[in-house]
Each structure stands twice: as structure tokens, then as C-alpha cells.
Amino acid sequence: MLINRKWPIAVLVGLFVLTFRPTTQAQSPPTPARPTIELDKTRFASDEEVFFWVGVTAPDDYRIPTNLWTTCRLTITRPDGTQRIDIVGWPIDGMLDRGWHGGRGLRSEPLQIGRYVLVFEFAGQKTSPYSFTVEDVPILKDIAAEFMFPSPVLQGPVDASVTLTVRNHSSQTIRFPHRGVMLEHVWVGLNKTSGEKWSSSFAVPEPVLLKAAGIERSTIAEDRFSWTLAGRVPTIVLAPGDIYRLELPLNAVLAGHGGPQPIPDGEYDVRLSTIVQMLVGQRDGSWADLSPIRLNITSVKHVVFPR
């Protein structure tokens, strides 16, 4: 292009911009897979187990490259403004390159009253912020639950029982599924505290739970209890003042410790735990938005095997 030196400077600058304007090209995302967050509810009680879903979704014809499997991060902003960043591992089973969907929580950290914000990241992409609130719910202080161990704890021919006990001292009726239906497990943890270290974690077999409750196996495998399901799955209804007890044979509880060999002799901390999804009050009552409340029941007993 020929330039007349008598042209005004402004004209020369304009010609330069028009002539040498760089071309731009839209950047395509590195992967069509996307991070996701799902909340079953947005109100939680301070005494319950906070639970939500995270995952990665992808088109049916797309395979997620393995080099992206280590890029998942969960950012949790607490009510006081502090943050926690969790590295979220990729699942170890299933169709690993097709995406996944898994449960998540706040683990064992003390809950704060107020608003939490979640953002899940995968391959440099972030979800929109999702929020939920944690509230003080005084009625839960009137519902007591624990595993009661026999004393002494005996293995062998004398088959004592461990008893799951729920006491409803509140003014409201509560409902929750039987153990063994709707994936409602009871977990056992054995941690040897003397001599050579040894530990084992396992679930009480479903047939043991069903037999103890005197119910048949349910074909419904939903993971969230609701008012709709309360009429379709075996459900415990506990009126104000009532007590629920489930006696589990100790030998059957410990039978799944992970091998044909007996539990090594020594001192142990035996931990039993379960999460009860509980409906409080009535379907359209004051606690409807909080339901189901996930009540974490954990009890630990120090024992010596054998006794």
C-alpha cells in the first residue's frame, strides 16, 4: 500500500488498523465433558450429615481422556468466608471414560450455621455456584440414637447382640427406612489398638439386616428417602415417646471382616455406624423442606478379642 506523506496522522493510523488488524478465532473448549453439582435439598440441620452430588457428564459418543481424570476440584466456601479445596478422585470402577456421578459431603468437619457455596471444577471448567444453608433445628436434640453393645462383648458359641436404638422424645412422628432396604447399610470398623496393627472395614450383610428386622428384600434401590417412598418401602414409624430397637447378632455382624481367618487376638476399637434418612412431622409440615434429615449414628466400643 502506497502512503501519501501529506496525509494526516489520524488517517495513517486508521489505515494501519484496517490493514494490519489481526484475525481472531473462537477457542473451542478442551473437552465436551462438563462438571456437575446436584443438591437433593438446600436446607440442612446442624445435627445431620450434609450430602450432595458431584460428577462429570459427557456426550454418549465421547470418551474422556485419562489425562483429564486428575483435574477434579471441589471448592467449599464456608459461612465465615473461609474456603476448603478438595481434590476429588476419579472413580475406580464402572465405565470410567463415560463420566460419573457420586455422593459427597463435608466429611467430619464441624458445621457452621449459615450459607455454604459449592463450585466443582473439571478440566479447567467450573460449575455455577450452588448454595445451601445449615440451620439449628432444636427438635433433633430430642431424638437420640446409638448402637448398644453387650457387656462383655463375646464371640463364639454365646451369640450376644448389638442393638440399634432410636428414641423419639420429640413432639413429632418420625419415619425412616429399615436397615437393608434402599441401600441403608450398617458399617463396621475394626481397629486393633494393641500389638501388631490390624484393621478392617465392611458392611453388615444385607440378609443379616433383613432377617433381624423380619422383612423381605425390597426391589426399590432409590438413594433418597421421600414421602412418596414412605408408602412403598418397609418403613419404621416412630410416634412421640416411642423407641425402636433392632437386635443384630454379634457373630453375624463380625462375620464379614474380610477373610476366613478369625479376628486376631488383641484389643480393638469396634465402630458401628449407619445413616438414617428421616422424615419429621407431616408431608406438608414445618420440616418438609428439611426432609429427609440424614442422621449419622456412630458408636464405638473398646473390646478385647477373644474374651
Beta strands, then each sheet from edge to edge (+ up, - down):
strand 1: 34-38
strand 2: 43-45
strand 3: 51-57
strand 4: 73-77
strand 5: 83-87
strand 6: 100-105
strand 7: 114-122
strand 8: 125-126
strand 9: 130-135
strand 10: 143-148
strand 11: 161-168
strand 12: 174-177
strand 13: 187-192
strand 14: 199-203
strand 15: 235-238
strand 16: 243-249
strand 17: 266-280
strand 18: 293-305
sheet 1: 1+ 3- 6+
sheet 2: 2+ 9+ 7- 4+ 5-
sheet 3: 2+ 9+ 7- 8+
sheet 4: 10+ 11- 16+
sheet 5: 14+ 13- 17+ 12- 15+
sheet 6: 14+ 13- 17+ 18-
end
